[in-house]
Amino acid sequence: MKIFMCPFLLFPLLVGGCSDNAPKTGTKTEAQEQLVQTYTVERYKLFPTQNMWTFIKLDTQTGQMWQLQYSINDEKGRFEYDLNPNALIVNGKKINGRFELYPTQNIYNFILLDKINGKTWQVQWSFDEENRAVLPINK
């Protein structure tokens, strides 16, 4: 009788091992994990300048930047100006955290780095529109 029971005990193991419960690539769980990872790095970041009232807002996906100023006294002192309204990447990947801004010792200048391809730009903010600029730094 023991001889007949052994094959029947192994049958569920064989059937369970052949079932379609193995992990698949491209499952909903993986897609959700990738989506969560995308949002762990901020899309927009604020960088302080040496002027206590002025910040630079950076879109870390596209490299677009705006000069922000806040005020505690009046609404005229609060504004947002374009530093570069156009994306710095055209055909590349839009990934959160792609661009990073680094301060320099000059109060009005920063260096913008594309962390994927290594390109850099000099970013100059100013209260005067004609003095604002985003200029590529060529090799």
C-alpha positions as protocol buffer text, in pm:
chain_id: "A"
residue {
  index: 1
  type: MET
  ca { x: 0 y: 0 z: 0 }
}
residue {
  index: 2
  type: LYS
  ca { x: 292 y: 233 z: 65 }
}
residue {
  index: 3
  type: ILE
  ca { x: 406 y: 192 z: -293 }
}
residue {
  index: 4
  type: PHE
  ca { x: 79 y: 331 z: -430 }
}
residue {
  index: 5
  type: MET
  ca { x: 73 y: 637 z: -197 }
}
residue {
  index: 6
  type: CYS
  ca { x: 412 y: 778 z: -294 }
}
residue {
  index: 7
  type: PRO
  ca { x: 325 y: 863 z: -654 }
}
residue {
  index: 8
  type: PHE
  ca { x: 2 y: 1031 z: -541 }
}
residue {
  index: 9
  type: LEU
  ca { x: 192 y: 1245 z: -290 }
}
residue {
  index: 10
  type: LEU
  ca { x: 435 y: 1363 z: -559 }
}
residue {
  index: 11
  type: PHE
  ca { x: 160 y: 1450 z: -807 }
}
residue {
  index: 12
  type: PRO
  ca { x: 66 y: 1789 z: -642 }
}
residue {
  index: 13
  type: LEU
  ca { x: 433 y: 1889 z: -639 }
}
residue {
  index: 14
  type: LEU
  ca { x: 471 y: 1815 z: -1008 }
}
residue {
  index: 15
  type: VAL
  ca { x: 152 y: 1998 z: -1101 }
}
residue {
  index: 16
  type: GLY
  ca { x: 239 y: 2295 z: -878 }
}
residue {
  index: 17
  type: GLY
  ca { x: 588 y: 2313 z: -1027 }
}
residue {
  index: 18
  type: CYS
  ca { x: 450 y: 2325 z: -1379 }
}
residue {
  index: 19
  type: SER
  ca { x: 193 y: 2591 z: -1311 }
}
residue {
  index: 20
  type: ASP
  ca { x: 224 y: 2944 z: -1447 }
}
residue {
  index: 21
  type: ASN
  ca { x: 309 y: 3102 z: -1109 }
}
residue {
  index: 22
  type: ALA
  ca { x: 665 y: 3189 z: -1205 }
}
residue {
  index: 23
  type: PRO
  ca { x: 749 y: 3561 z: -1204 }
}
residue {
  index: 24
  type: LYS
  ca { x: 714 y: 3728 z: -1541 }
}
residue {
  index: 25
  type: THR
  ca { x: 914 y: 4019 z: -1672 }
}
residue {
  index: 26
  type: GLY
  ca { x: 711 y: 4331 z: -1737 }
}
residue {
  index: 27
  type: THR
  ca { x: 443 y: 4253 z: -1477 }
}
residue {
  index: 28
  type: LYS
  ca { x: 220 y: 4514 z: -1319 }
}
residue {
  index: 29
  type: THR
  ca { x: 427 y: 4497 z: -1000 }
}
residue {
  index: 30
  type: GLU
  ca { x: 747 y: 4588 z: -1189 }
}
residue {
  index: 31
  type: ALA
  ca { x: 569 y: 4871 z: -1369 }
}
residue {
  index: 32
  type: GLN
  ca { x: 442 y: 5007 z: -1038 }
}
residue {
  index: 33
  type: GLU
  ca { x: 792 y: 4985 z: -887 }
}
residue {
  index: 34
  type: GLN
  ca { x: 937 y: 5177 z: -1182 }
}
residue {
  index: 35
  type: LEU
  ca { x: 666 y: 5441 z: -1146 }
}
residue {
  index: 36
  type: VAL
  ca { x: 743 y: 5480 z: -775 }
}
residue {
  index: 37
  type: GLN
  ca { x: 1115 y: 5514 z: -848 }
}
residue {
  index: 38
  type: THR
  ca { x: 1043 y: 5790 z: -1096 }
}
residue {
  index: 39
  type: TYR
  ca { x: 878 y: 5997 z: -826 }
}
residue {
  index: 40
  type: THR
  ca { x: 1142 y: 5941 z: -556 }
}
residue {
  index: 41
  type: VAL
  ca { x: 1358 y: 6206 z: -724 }
}
residue {
  index: 42
  type: GLU
  ca { x: 1196 y: 6548 z: -732 }
}
residue {
  index: 43
  type: ARG
  ca { x: 1101 y: 6696 z: -1066 }
}
residue {
  index: 44
  type: TYR
  ca { x: 1132 y: 7056 z: -942 }
}
residue {
  index: 45
  type: LYS
  ca { x: 1394 y: 7184 z: -699 }
}
residue {
  index: 46
  type: LEU
  ca { x: 1464 y: 7525 z: -548 }
}
residue {
  index: 47
  type: PHE
  ca { x: 1821 y: 7649 z: -519 }
}
residue {
  index: 48
  type: PRO
  ca { x: 1903 y: 7944 z: -295 }
}
residue {
  index: 49
  type: THR
  ca { x: 2121 y: 8224 z: -425 }
}
residue {
  index: 50
  type: GLN
  ca { x: 2344 y: 8438 z: -206 }
}
residue {
  index: 51
  type: ASN
  ca { x: 2063 y: 8697 z: -215 }
}
residue {
  index: 52
  type: MET
  ca { x: 1832 y: 8597 z: 71 }
}
residue {
  index: 53
  type: TRP
  ca { x: 1518 y: 8688 z: -130 }
}
residue {
  index: 54
  type: THR
  ca { x: 1604 y: 8506 z: -453 }
}
residue {
  index: 55
  type: PHE
  ca { x: 1591 y: 8139 z: -552 }
}
residue {
  index: 56
  type: ILE
  ca { x: 1627 y: 7952 z: -880 }
}
residue {
  index: 57
  type: LYS
  ca { x: 1358 y: 7694 z: -959 }
}
residue {
  index: 58
  type: LEU
  ca { x: 1489 y: 7406 z: -1173 }
}
residue {
  index: 59
  type: ASP
  ca { x: 1290 y: 7150 z: -1369 }
}
residue {
  index: 60
  type: THR
  ca { x: 1527 y: 6855 z: -1321 }
}
residue {
  index: 61
  type: GLN
  ca { x: 1378 y: 6673 z: -1624 }
}
residue {
  index: 62
  type: THR
  ca { x: 1419 y: 6943 z: -1889 }
}
residue {
  index: 63
  type: GLY
  ca { x: 1670 y: 7196 z: -1753 }
}
residue {
  index: 64
  type: GLN
  ca { x: 1418 y: 7481 z: -1764 }
}
residue {
  index: 65
  type: MET
  ca { x: 1474 y: 7744 z: -1492 }
}
residue {
  index: 66
  type: TRP
  ca { x: 1297 y: 8039 z: -1335 }
}
residue {
  index: 67
  type: GLN
  ca { x: 1420 y: 8311 z: -1103 }
}
residue {
  index: 68
  type: LEU
  ca { x: 1193 y: 8340 z: -797 }
}
residue {
  index: 69
  type: GLN
  ca { x: 1180 y: 8619 z: -546 }
}
residue {
  index: 70
  type: TYR
  ca { x: 971 y: 8636 z: -234 }
}
residue {
  index: 71
  type: SER
  ca { x: 881 y: 8926 z: -9 }
}
residue {
  index: 72
  type: ILE
  ca { x: 747 y: 8967 z: 341 }
}
residue {
  index: 73
  type: ASN
  ca { x: 619 y: 9321 z: 285 }
}
residue {
  index: 74
  type: ASP
  ca { x: 442 y: 9363 z: -46 }
}
residue {
  index: 75
  type: GLU
  ca { x: 315 y: 9172 z: -348 }
}
residue {
  index: 76
  type: LYS
  ca { x: 536 y: 9371 z: -587 }
}
residue {
  index: 77
  type: GLY
  ca { x: 838 y: 9198 z: -436 }
}
residue {
  index: 78
  type: ARG
  ca { x: 705 y: 8850 z: -529 }
}
residue {
  index: 79
  type: PHE
  ca { x: 773 y: 8738 z: -884 }
}
residue {
  index: 80
  type: GLU
  ca { x: 891 y: 8459 z: -1112 }
}
residue {
  index: 81
  type: TYR
  ca { x: 1100 y: 8529 z: -1424 }
}
residue {
  index: 82
  type: ASP
  ca { x: 1203 y: 8289 z: -1700 }
}
residue {
  index: 83
  type: LEU
  ca { x: 1573 y: 8216 z: -1712 }
}
residue {
  index: 84
  type: ASN
  ca { x: 1529 y: 7968 z: -1996 }
}
residue {
  index: 85
  type: PRO
  ca { x: 1172 y: 7885 z: -2095 }
}
residue {
  index: 86
  type: ASN
  ca { x: 1279 y: 7617 z: -2348 }
}
residue {
  index: 87
  type: ALA
  ca { x: 1385 y: 7263 z: -2259 }
}
residue {
  index: 88
  type: LEU
  ca { x: 1758 y: 7193 z: -2294 }
}
residue {
  index: 89
  type: ILE
  ca { x: 1694 y: 6843 z: -2427 }
}
residue {
  index: 90
  type: VAL
  ca { x: 1505 y: 6775 z: -2748 }
}
residue {
  index: 91
  type: ASN
  ca { x: 1533 y: 6405 z: -2822 }
}
residue {
  index: 92
  type: GLY
  ca { x: 1679 y: 6277 z: -2496 }
}
residue {
  index: 93
  type: LYS
  ca { x: 1518 y: 6105 z: -2203 }
}
residue {
  index: 94
  type: LYS
  ca { x: 1314 y: 6316 z: -1964 }
}
residue {
  index: 95
  type: ILE
  ca { x: 1419 y: 6174 z: -1629 }
}
residue {
  index: 96
  type: ASN
  ca { x: 1368 y: 6335 z: -1289 }
}
residue {
  index: 97
  type: GLY
  ca { x: 1706 y: 6440 z: -1152 }
}
residue {
  index: 98
  type: ARG
  ca { x: 1875 y: 6463 z: -1492 }
}
residue {
  index: 99
  type: PHE
  ca { x: 1978 y: 6827 z: -1434 }
}
residue {
  index: 100
  type: GLU
  ca { x: 2152 y: 6967 z: -1127 }
}
residue {
  index: 101
  type: LEU
  ca { x: 2248 y: 7324 z: -1042 }
}
residue {
  index: 102
  type: TYR
  ca { x: 2574 y: 7409 z: -866 }
}
residue {
  index: 103
  type: PRO
  ca { x: 2653 y: 7747 z: -707 }
}
residue {
  index: 104
  type: THR
  ca { x: 2973 y: 7936 z: -786 }
}
residue {
  index: 105
  type: GLN
  ca { x: 3151 y: 8197 z: -576 }
}
residue {
  index: 106
  type: ASN
  ca { x: 2993 y: 8465 z: -797 }
}
residue {
  index: 107
  type: ILE
  ca { x: 2659 y: 8568 z: -645 }
}
residue {
  index: 108
  type: TYR
  ca { x: 2483 y: 8581 z: -984 }
}
residue {
  index: 109
  type: ASN
  ca { x: 2621 y: 8265 z: -1148 }
}
residue {
  index: 110
  type: PHE
  ca { x: 2557 y: 7893 z: -1125 }
}
residue {
  index: 111
  type: ILE
  ca { x: 2670 y: 7594 z: -1331 }
}
residue {
  index: 112
  type: LEU
  ca { x: 2399 y: 7365 z: -1469 }
}
residue {
  index: 113
  type: LEU
  ca { x: 2502 y: 7003 z: -1533 }
}
residue {
  index: 114
  type: ASP
  ca { x: 2323 y: 6743 z: -1747 }
}
residue {
  index: 115
  type: LYS
  ca { x: 2412 y: 6433 z: -1547 }
}
residue {
  index: 116
  type: ILE
  ca { x: 2339 y: 6198 z: -1839 }
}
residue {
  index: 117
  type: ASN
  ca { x: 2552 y: 6347 z: -2118 }
}
residue {
  index: 118
  type: GLY
  ca { x: 2784 y: 6577 z: -1919 }
}
residue {
  index: 119
  type: LYS
  ca { x: 2689 y: 6903 z: -2095 }
}
residue {
  index: 120
  type: THR
  ca { x: 2720 y: 7218 z: -1886 }
}
residue {
  index: 121
  type: TRP
  ca { x: 2578 y: 7572 z: -1896 }
}
residue {
  index: 122
  type: GLN
  ca { x: 2657 y: 7895 z: -1719 }
}
residue {
  index: 123
  type: VAL
  ca { x: 2338 y: 8025 z: -1557 }
}
residue {
  index: 124
  type: GLN
  ca { x: 2327 y: 8394 z: -1470 }
}
residue {
  index: 125
  type: TRP
  ca { x: 2034 y: 8543 z: -1283 }
}
residue {
  index: 126
  type: SER
  ca { x: 1969 y: 8914 z: -1250 }
}
residue {
  index: 127
  type: PHE
  ca { x: 1700 y: 9165 z: -1163 }
}
residue {
  index: 128
  type: ASP
  ca { x: 1761 y: 9317 z: -1508 }
}
residue {
  index: 129
  type: GLU
  ca { x: 1623 y: 9107 z: -1794 }
}
residue {
  index: 130
  type: GLU
  ca { x: 1913 y: 9187 z: -2029 }
}
residue {
  index: 131
  type: ASN
  ca { x: 2160 y: 9042 z: -1776 }
}
residue {
  index: 132
  type: ARG
  ca { x: 1985 y: 8703 z: -1738 }
}
residue {
  index: 133
  type: ALA
  ca { x: 2140 y: 8425 z: -1943 }
}
residue {
  index: 134
  type: VAL
  ca { x: 2186 y: 8051 z: -1984 }
}
residue {
  index: 135
  type: LEU
  ca { x: 2499 y: 7997 z: -2192 }
}
residue {
  index: 136
  type: PRO
  ca { x: 2646 y: 7661 z: -2299 }
}
residue {
  index: 137
  type: ILE
  ca { x: 2996 y: 7586 z: -2179 }
}
residue {
  index: 138
  type: ASN
  ca { x: 3168 y: 7419 z: -2473 }
}
residue {
  index: 139
  type: LYS
  ca { x: 3456 y: 7172 z: -2458 }
}
